[in-house]
């Protein structure tokens, strides 16, 4: 059984966490992974680049100079493309919806394969929790240095809703770990190329560009139930 090393924020090793063999042994066709990544990148484009054509620029339609007698080439309007502020020929215009559909099963298979590759290379570790009382970049920087994960780290946090009971009124209030991890995310801002994402919404591109991945213990359970279930 393949296991991942488990650490706390001080960088001390606490033991190991087992991971499902369906994830570790996952493979996918390289072409399907490429198609998924390309579609993901295409869907991030806005397709709103636009230029004004000759009929759209704000210019007088009066001829700039007489057609004959000046020795110059005849010109019809200052809106012509050769004049400053004139229209632009054949420039980009907003396109129709260019969204590329991504099959859910293919998406999961690609993410499984990419994550399995990182696990087999020893580039994935588990952090017991992401909760911090206050932002402190020094703590995270020390942690990354101690475990040897300084290069382009990706932190994956859990996204399940947590209920907390109010001590005074006994009222149950709900909030997401996303709010609990605000201090953690603020601590990452000054660490070069360090990123944070939720395990439930991580993309294959995030995993692909990350050199090391640090996942919380609860987020690992979310990933397992999502990718294996």
Buried (B, 14 or more C-beta within 10 A) or exposed (E): EBEBBBBEBEBEEEEEBEBBEEBBEBEBEEEBBEBBBEBBEEEEEEBEEEEBBBEEBEBEEEEBEEEEEEEEEEBEBBBBEEBEEBBEEEEEEEEEEEEEEBEEEBBBBBBBBBBBBBBEEEBBBBBBBBEBEEBBBEBBBBBBEBBEBBEBBBBBBBBEEEEEEEEEEEEEEEEBBBEBBEBBBBBBEEBEEBBBBBBBEBBBBBBBEBBBBBBBBBBBBBBBEBBBE
